[in-house]
Amino acid sequence: MVFWKRLFNPPSDSVPSASPSQFKGELLEVKGRADSQWRIFFSTERDIDLYELEELCDAVGWARRPLRKVKRALAYSFLVVSMWEVKGNQRRLVGFARATSDHAFNATIWDVVVHPRCQSQGLGKALMKYMIRQLRSEDISNITLFADPQVIDFYRRLGFVLDPEGIKGMFWYPD
């Protein structure tokens, strides 16, 4: 489906969008880049182009998921955070995360993804801190997530702990 989108629409990085001051969210100035116009913007708006999100997930090698299910997951998430690279009048989705919650005590963070060319620059850490700050502002006190073995140390450095107090998670999967 991405092929058809590209055939009839220009690539997302060449589509002009609103200036950063018109976005709702938080702007993060990124230091240490040669391009002084390079900025990262965090948004909690849910209107995310599913094809652009699919391209981001493809970039990190995730298995494809049906877009209708992704759309439903976004609709039922408690919090959706997107991270945008803003250069001049152009924007590009470079990060994403979402959380589900009971709206009182607990939230679980899912689908944390940062484009490979934006990794190892502190942007994943900034995305997670933004997520946690948003969840804490809703008075959520217990934040959990699931992590692949290769990123456990990343989450540890952010204050997440493995198996706190001996609690063992359990999972049920269909046969």
N, C-alpha and C positions, 0 to 999 in steps of 0.2 A: 504494500500500500504506500510506502514511502516513495517508491518510484513514481506513482501517479501524482502524488502531491508535488514532487519536484518537477514533473513534466508540465503541470498546469500552473504552478506557483513558483516564484523565484526562491532560492535558498533563504532560510530564515536569517542568516547573518547579513543578507543584503537588503532586507526589508526595513525601511525606516520605521521607527516607532517613536513614541512620545519621549520627550526629554526626561532625564532622571528626576527632575523636580516635579514631574507630573505623576510619578509612580507613588503608590501608597506603600510604605514600608520603611526600610532603613538602608541608607547608603553607606558603604564602607570604602574609604579611600585606600587603595592598595599601594604600599610603598615599595620601592626597590624595582620598579618596572621602568623600562626605557620610555615607554609611552605614558606620558603624564596624564593623558585623557582616560586611561584605563581605570574603571571603577567597577565595584561589585555592589549589586543591589539585592537586598533580601525582600521578598514579598510574601504575604499570606493570602493574596488573591487566589482563588481557586480556578480561575479561568486560564487553564494551562493547555496549550496545544498538545494533544495526545501524541501526535506524530513527532513533535520536537522532543517530548519526553522519551518516546521510544528510541529516537536517535541517540539521546544521552545514555540511555541504558545499553544500547548496542555498543557504544564507545567503550564501555567498561566490560563488555563481554557477558552481560546478563542474558539469560534465556528470555525469549520473547513471550509475552503474555497477551491474551486476547484484549484488544483495546476496550471492548465493552465492559470487561471486568475491571480494567484499570480505571475507567471512568466511574464505575460504581464504587470502587475502593476510595477514590478521591471524594466522591459525594458523601460517603459515610465516615470519612476521617474527621477526627476532632480538630486537628491542626494540619494544614498543608503549607509547607515552606518551599519556595523556589528561590534559587540564587541565579542572578543574571549578570552577565558580563556586559557592561555598557561602554561603548566606544563612540564618542560623538553622538550621533543620532541613531545608532544601531544598538540592538541588544541581542543576546544569545543566551539560551538556557545552559548553565554550566553546573548546576547543582540542584538537588532536590531531596526532600525528606518529608515524611508525614507521620502522624501519630494518631492512634485510636485511644479512647479513654472512657471511663465510667462517669466522667464529668464531675467527679468529687474528690477522689483520692488517688487514682491510678491512671497512668498513661503508658503506652508502649510505642516506642519509636520504630518505624519501619522504613524500608526502601531508601536508605541514605546512599546517595550517589553523587560523586563529583567527577567532572570530566577529567580524563587522564592528563591533559595539558595544563590543568589548573591544580593538580595534586601536588603535594609537598611544598606548598606555598602558604600554609596556614588557613586555607579556605575551608577545608573540611572541619577544622577546629572551630572556625568562626560560625559555620553553619550549625554545628551542634550546640555551641553556646547560645546562638540565637534561638534554636528550638527549645533548649532548656529554659531560657529566660521567658519565652512565651508561655510555656507550660506552667512555670512557677507563678507567672502573673495571673494565671487562672486558679491558683491555690492548689495545684496538683503537687503532692508531696512524694509520691512513689513513682519514679520514672524507670522503666525497664526497656531493654532492647535485646535483639538477637543478633549475634555477630559471627561471621565466618572466622575460622581460626587465624587467618592471616591479618585480621584487623583488631584482634582482641587487645593488643598493646596500645593501639591508637585510642580505644575507648577507656582503657585503664588510665591513661594520662589525662583523661577528661574527668576522672573521678568515679567511673563505673567500676564495680567490683564483681568478680566471678563468684557465684554461689554464696551470697551473703548469709551468714548465720546458718549454714548447712541446708538452706532451702533447696530442694531439688525440683526443677521444672519437669513436667510430664507433657507428653504430646500424644495425640491420637491422629493417625493417618488412615485413610480408607485403603482397603486391600487393593 
